[in-house]
Amino acid sequence: MKDFYIITEVCELFEVNMQKLRQYSEQYDVQPQQDQMGRWGFSKVHVRKLHNTIYKAERGCCKNEIIGRGKGPWA
């Protein structure tokens, strides 16, 4: 993975248009940032977080089911 992805690259990776990516970004509170060259996009960490959140949401999973049904990670 690259360290930084511009918005159009993320749209291609997720196979969504820019409006849908913006909706996901706002819904899951993962905001784009500017890199040192002034381009808007997402860091590698934010691309992963956004991808994982979208994937889990589309599968109908919730956080409690993923982490031991609300008992915590060590249950």
Number of C-alpha atoms within 10 A of each C-alpha: 8 6 9 20 22 16 19 15 13 20 17 11 12 15 11 13 13 14 10 13 18 17 11 17 16 12 11 13 10 15 15 19 17 13 14 7 6 8 14 17 20 23 18 14 12 18 21 13 14 21 16 12 16 17 12 13 12 9 8 8 12 12 12 12 10 12 13 12 12 11 10 10 10 6 8
